[in-house]
Amino acid sequence: VQLQASGGGLVQAGGSLRLSCAASGSTPSSAVMGWFRHAPGKVREFVAAVNGGSTDYADSVKGRFTISRDNAKNTVYLQMDSLKAEDTAVYYCATRRGVVGIIPRRPSSYDYWGQGTQVTVSS
């Protein structure tokens, strides 16, 4: 499985960005797809994930970010609105085999990772 993340960039606080993560290889629609971020001096943290019809969000992004998935295109999206300076980080997409009713938040629970895309929010 290979993941290709894109869509990062520089945006002013209050602005929006949409990240995309295209998966190639064996990525069944039942796989969990997630987004994580890694800011300088911090540990990699969970942002959002989708497992079938269920989604989960970190409290810090709930109400501002929306994760969605297009199974026909094997692509997951992260719509980020009302961006804040503290959202600045490298954003990574990841995937793992789906487990019914569970959306893991730990990075170690994911098997495949994309290369990351930089998001910078200026205040």
C-alpha positions as CSV (number, residue, x, y, z in Angstrom):
1,V,0.0,0.0,0.0
2,Q,1.3,3.4,-0.9
3,L,-0.2,6.7,0.3
4,Q,0.3,10.1,-1.4
5,A,-0.7,13.1,0.6
6,S,-1.1,16.6,-1.0
7,G,-2.9,19.9,-0.5
8,G,-0.8,21.5,2.2
9,G,0.4,25.1,2.0
10,L,0.5,28.5,3.7
11,V,-2.7,30.1,4.8
12,Q,-3.8,32.9,7.1
13,A,-5.5,32.2,10.4
14,G,-9.2,31.7,9.8
15,G,-8.6,30.3,6.3
16,S,-9.2,26.9,4.9
17,L,-7.3,24.1,3.2
18,R,-8.2,20.6,1.9
19,L,-5.8,17.8,2.2
20,S,-6.0,14.7,0.0
21,C,-4.5,11.3,0.5
22,A,-4.6,8.9,-2.5
23,A,-4.0,5.2,-1.8
24,S,-2.7,2.7,-4.2
25,G,-2.3,-1.0,-3.8
26,S,-4.6,-3.1,-1.7
27,T,-6.7,-0.7,0.2
28,P,-10.1,-2.2,0.8
29,S,-13.0,0.1,1.6
30,S,-13.1,-1.5,5.0
31,A,-9.7,-0.1,5.9
32,V,-9.4,2.7,8.5
33,M,-8.0,5.9,7.0
34,G,-6.6,8.5,9.3
35,W,-4.8,11.8,9.5
36,F,-2.1,12.7,12.0
37,R,0.1,15.7,12.5
38,H,3.5,16.4,13.8
39,A,4.5,19.9,15.0
40,P,8.1,20.8,15.9
41,G,8.8,19.9,19.5
42,K,5.7,17.8,19.9
43,V,4.8,14.2,19.5
44,R,2.8,13.0,16.5
45,E,-0.9,13.4,17.3
46,F,-4.1,12.0,16.1
47,V,-6.3,14.4,14.1
48,A,-9.2,12.5,12.5
49,A,-10.0,9.1,11.1
50,V,-12.8,7.3,9.2
51,N,-13.9,3.7,9.5
52,G,-16.8,2.8,7.2
53,G,-19.5,5.2,8.2
54,S,-18.0,6.3,11.4
55,T,-15.6,9.2,12.1
56,D,-13.6,10.4,15.0
57,Y,-11.9,13.7,15.7
58,A,-9.4,15.1,18.1
59,D,-11.0,17.6,20.5
60,S,-8.7,20.3,19.2
61,V,-10.2,20.1,15.6
62,K,-13.7,19.0,16.3
63,G,-16.2,21.3,14.6
64,R,-13.5,22.8,12.3
65,F,-12.1,19.8,10.4
66,T,-14.1,17.2,8.4
67,I,-12.8,13.9,7.2
68,S,-14.4,12.2,4.2
69,R,-13.6,9.3,1.9
70,D,-14.2,8.5,-1.8
71,N,-13.9,4.8,-2.1
72,A,-14.2,4.9,-5.9
73,K,-11.1,7.0,-6.0
74,N,-9.4,5.3,-3.0
75,T,-8.9,8.8,-1.6
76,V,-9.5,10.3,1.8
77,Y,-9.8,14.1,2.4
78,L,-9.4,16.4,5.3
79,Q,-11.3,19.7,5.0
80,M,-9.7,22.1,7.4
81,D,-11.7,25.3,8.2
82,S,-11.1,28.1,10.7
83,L,-7.5,27.3,10.8
84,K,-5.4,28.5,13.7
85,A,-1.7,29.0,14.2
86,E,-1.6,26.0,16.4
87,D,-2.7,23.8,13.5
88,T,0.7,24.4,11.9
89,A,2.4,21.0,11.4
90,V,3.3,18.3,8.9
91,Y,0.2,16.3,8.2
92,Y,0.4,12.6,7.5
93,C,-2.2,10.2,6.3
94,A,-2.2,6.6,7.4
95,T,-4.2,3.4,7.0
96,R,-4.7,0.1,8.7
97,R,-6.9,-3.0,8.4
98,G,-10.4,-2.1,9.5
99,V,-11.7,-3.4,12.8
100,V,-15.5,-3.2,13.2
101,G,-16.5,-0.5,15.6
102,I,-13.0,0.7,16.4
103,I,-11.1,3.8,15.2
104,P,-7.6,3.7,16.7
105,R,-6.0,6.9,17.7
106,R,-2.5,5.7,18.4
107,P,0.0,6.1,15.5
108,S,1.5,2.7,16.3
109,S,-1.9,1.2,15.4
110,Y,-1.5,2.1,11.7
111,D,0.5,0.1,9.3
112,Y,1.1,2.4,6.3
113,W,2.0,6.0,6.1
114,G,2.1,8.7,3.5
115,Q,5.1,11.1,3.2
116,G,3.5,14.1,4.9
117,T,2.4,17.5,3.7
118,Q,3.3,20.8,5.4
119,V,0.5,23.1,6.7
120,T,1.5,26.5,7.9
121,V,-1.0,28.9,9.4
122,S,0.1,32.5,9.8
123,S,-1.4,34.5,12.6
